[in-house]
Amino acid sequence: MFNTKIFGAYLSRLRKNADMTQSELAYKLSLTRQAISKYETGDSFPDISILIEISKIFEITIDDLINSGNPTKGETRIIKNIFSDKDDNLIKINDIVNLAPLIKPSVLGTFSTKLSEEGIDISHIVSLVQYLNDNDLYQLLSSVEYSALNEELLEKIIAFLNTSSKEAIVRKIIEGESDWRLLKIIIPYIEDMTEQLEAAFVDGALPKEARDMINDYWINKNRK
């Protein structure tokens, strides 16, 4: 797995071997000294455009920079494809999950279509939810297999979802692809979907117990 600490130590060594201060490197990259410090401690990772400039300043290859972080072969492929703006059918979901914290949402989103086509698992979405933008997250949620969705997983992602993504989950519950008991977790976040749920009750898509659960929620909320 790509190690930002090792990458940062390598960057620090490059800078010191060039007899350059953090402030001087920051000036060359149009950044702050604090940004360089975070790179070197591994608390942050440079954007792709910054990596290109770093390679130019220290006259090393992009491969040298990438490999300094000890990436897996799959992670190396992803990073190189980001540089070359190419698609790669050999890229694996686990490698994308590992690199997600280091990649901009707009770049990470370019992998969304591929992930949805491969049948991404709901547990992977839990790992990616805080890094994907709303549209890409909705795309994945619309194509994901919901049989493995449980209360624990839903609790981890629900606060990150926009209205469209929450509606996608509710639709899956109404259609029977996911357990209706998950409404217990999602009800506080979908108060504006009362009409859709009522229609589901009338159509028999949801059991009486689900209606009782929702009624109990509103009773308890009004009491408070």
C-alpha positions as CSV (number, residue, x, y, z in Angstrom):
1,M,0.0,0.0,0.0
2,F,1.3,3.5,-0.9
3,N,3.0,4.9,2.2
4,T,2.8,8.7,2.4
5,K,5.3,8.7,5.3
6,I,8.0,7.1,3.2
7,F,7.2,9.4,0.3
8,G,7.5,12.4,2.6
9,A,10.9,11.3,3.9
10,Y,12.1,10.9,0.3
11,L,10.9,14.4,-0.5
12,S,12.6,15.7,2.5
13,R,15.8,14.0,1.5
14,L,15.6,15.4,-2.0
15,R,15.1,18.9,-0.6
16,K,18.0,18.7,1.9
17,N,20.4,17.2,-0.6
18,A,19.6,20.2,-2.8
19,D,20.5,22.5,0.2
20,M,17.0,24.0,0.0
21,T,14.8,25.1,2.9
22,Q,11.1,24.2,3.1
23,S,10.3,27.9,2.4
24,E,12.5,27.9,-0.8
25,L,10.8,24.7,-2.1
26,A,7.4,26.2,-1.2
27,Y,8.2,29.3,-3.2
28,K,9.2,27.3,-6.3
29,L,5.9,25.4,-6.0
30,S,3.8,28.4,-5.2
31,L,2.8,26.8,-1.9
32,T,3.2,27.6,1.8
33,R,6.0,26.3,3.9
34,Q,3.3,24.5,6.0
35,A,2.2,22.6,2.9
36,I,5.7,21.3,2.3
37,S,6.0,20.4,6.0
38,K,2.8,18.3,5.7
39,Y,4.1,16.6,2.6
40,E,7.4,15.7,4.3
41,T,5.7,14.3,7.4
42,G,3.3,12.3,5.4
43,D,0.2,14.1,6.7
44,S,-0.7,15.3,3.2
45,F,0.1,14.3,-0.4
46,P,0.8,16.5,-3.3
47,D,-1.7,16.9,-6.2
48,I,-0.6,15.3,-9.5
49,S,0.3,18.7,-10.9
50,I,2.5,19.4,-7.9
51,L,4.3,16.0,-8.3
52,I,5.2,17.0,-11.9
53,E,6.7,20.2,-10.7
54,I,8.6,18.4,-7.9
55,S,10.1,16.0,-10.5
56,K,11.3,19.0,-12.6
57,I,12.8,20.9,-9.6
58,F,14.9,17.9,-8.5
59,E,15.5,16.5,-12.0
60,I,14.1,13.1,-11.3
61,T,11.4,11.0,-13.0
62,I,7.8,10.7,-12.1
63,D,8.5,7.0,-11.6
64,D,11.1,7.8,-9.0
65,L,8.6,9.9,-7.1
66,I,5.8,7.3,-7.3
67,N,8.0,4.4,-6.4
68,S,9.4,6.2,-3.4
69,G,6.1,5.5,-1.6
70,N,6.4,1.8,-2.0
71,P,3.1,1.4,-4.0
72,T,1.7,-1.9,-5.1
73,K,1.8,-2.7,-8.8
74,G,-1.9,-1.9,-9.0
75,E,-1.5,1.4,-7.3
76,T,1.4,2.3,-9.6
77,R,-0.8,1.6,-12.6
78,I,-3.5,3.9,-11.2
79,I,-1.1,6.8,-10.5
80,K,0.6,6.4,-13.9
81,N,-2.8,6.4,-15.6
82,I,-3.8,9.5,-13.9
83,F,-0.7,11.2,-15.3
84,S,-1.3,9.9,-18.8
85,D,-5.1,10.3,-18.6
86,K,-5.6,6.7,-19.8
87,D,-8.1,4.0,-19.0
88,D,-6.9,0.6,-17.8
89,N,-9.0,-2.5,-17.5
90,L,-6.5,-4.1,-15.1
91,I,-7.1,-1.5,-12.4
92,K,-8.6,-3.1,-9.3
93,I,-11.1,-1.8,-6.8
94,N,-8.9,-2.4,-3.8
95,D,-6.1,-0.3,-5.3
96,I,-8.5,2.5,-5.9
97,V,-9.8,2.3,-2.3
98,N,-6.2,2.4,-1.0
99,L,-5.3,5.5,-3.0
100,A,-8.7,7.4,-2.6
101,P,-7.4,9.6,0.3
102,L,-4.6,10.8,-2.0
103,I,-6.7,11.6,-5.1
104,K,-8.9,14.6,-5.9
105,P,-12.6,13.8,-6.0
106,S,-12.8,14.9,-9.7
107,V,-10.0,12.5,-10.6
108,L,-11.4,9.7,-8.4
109,G,-14.7,10.2,-10.1
110,T,-13.2,9.1,-13.5
111,F,-13.1,5.6,-12.1
112,S,-16.8,5.6,-11.1
113,T,-18.1,4.2,-14.4
114,K,-15.5,1.4,-14.3
115,L,-16.4,0.6,-10.7
116,S,-20.1,0.5,-11.4
117,E,-19.6,-1.8,-14.4
118,E,-17.5,-4.2,-12.3
119,G,-20.3,-4.5,-9.7
120,I,-18.7,-2.7,-6.8
121,D,-19.6,-4.0,-3.3
122,I,-21.4,-1.9,-0.8
123,S,-18.4,-2.2,1.6
124,H,-16.2,-0.5,-1.0
125,I,-18.6,2.4,-1.1
126,V,-18.2,2.7,2.7
127,S,-14.5,3.1,2.1
128,L,-14.9,5.7,-0.7
129,V,-17.9,7.7,0.5
130,Q,-15.9,10.5,2.1
131,Y,-13.8,11.0,-1.1
132,L,-16.3,10.9,-3.9
133,N,-18.4,13.8,-5.0
134,D,-22.2,13.6,-4.8
135,N,-22.8,12.7,-8.5
136,D,-20.2,9.9,-8.6
137,L,-21.4,8.5,-5.3
138,Y,-25.0,8.5,-6.6
139,Q,-23.8,6.7,-9.8
140,L,-22.2,3.9,-7.7
141,L,-25.2,3.6,-5.3
142,S,-27.5,3.2,-8.2
143,S,-25.6,0.2,-9.5
144,V,-24.4,-1.5,-6.3
145,E,-25.6,-4.8,-5.0
146,Y,-27.6,-4.1,-1.8
147,S,-27.9,-7.6,-0.3
148,A,-24.9,-7.0,2.0
149,L,-26.1,-3.6,3.3
150,N,-26.7,-3.7,7.0
151,E,-27.3,-1.2,9.8
152,E,-23.6,-0.9,10.6
153,L,-22.6,-0.1,7.0
154,L,-25.6,2.3,6.5
155,E,-24.7,4.2,9.6
156,K,-21.2,4.8,8.3
157,I,-22.4,6.3,5.0
158,I,-25.8,7.9,5.6
159,A,-24.5,11.3,6.8
160,F,-22.4,11.7,3.7
161,L,-25.2,11.1,1.2
162,N,-27.1,13.8,-0.6
163,T,-30.9,13.7,-1.2
164,S,-30.6,11.7,-4.5
165,S,-28.4,9.0,-2.9
166,K,-30.6,8.6,0.1
167,E,-33.6,8.3,-2.3
168,A,-31.7,5.6,-4.2
169,I,-31.3,3.6,-1.0
170,V,-35.0,4.0,0.0
171,R,-36.0,2.8,-3.5
172,K,-33.9,-0.3,-3.0
173,I,-35.7,-0.9,0.4
174,I,-39.1,-0.4,-1.1
175,E,-38.3,-2.7,-4.0
176,G,-37.2,-5.4,-1.5
177,E,-33.6,-5.5,-2.5
178,S,-32.6,-4.5,1.1
179,D,-34.1,-5.1,4.5
180,W,-36.9,-2.7,5.5
181,R,-35.5,-2.6,9.0
182,L,-32.8,-0.3,7.6
183,L,-35.5,2.4,7.7
184,K,-34.7,2.7,11.4
185,I,-31.3,4.2,10.4
186,I,-32.4,6.3,7.5
187,I,-35.7,7.8,8.8
188,P,-34.1,10.9,10.5
189,Y,-32.4,11.8,7.1
190,I,-35.5,11.3,4.9
191,E,-38.2,13.2,6.7
192,D,-39.3,14.8,3.4
193,M,-40.0,11.4,1.8
194,T,-43.1,10.7,3.9
195,E,-45.4,10.6,0.8
196,Q,-43.2,8.1,-1.0
197,L,-43.2,5.8,2.1
198,E,-47.0,6.2,2.5
199,A,-47.5,5.1,-1.1
200,A,-45.3,2.1,-0.5
201,F,-47.4,1.1,2.5
202,V,-50.6,1.4,0.4
203,D,-49.1,-0.7,-2.3
204,G,-48.0,-3.3,0.2
205,A,-44.4,-2.9,-0.6
206,L,-43.6,-2.3,3.1
207,P,-45.0,-4.2,6.0
208,K,-47.1,-2.8,8.9
209,E,-44.1,-3.1,11.2
210,A,-42.3,-0.5,9.0
211,R,-45.2,1.9,9.3
212,D,-45.2,1.4,13.1
213,M,-41.5,2.1,13.2
214,I,-41.9,5.4,11.3
215,N,-44.9,6.4,13.4
216,D,-42.9,5.7,16.6
217,Y,-40.1,7.9,15.3
218,W,-42.5,10.9,14.7
219,I,-44.2,10.4,18.0
220,N,-40.8,10.4,19.9
221,K,-39.6,13.4,17.9
222,N,-42.7,15.5,18.6
223,R,-42.4,14.7,22.3
224,K,-38.9,16.0,22.3
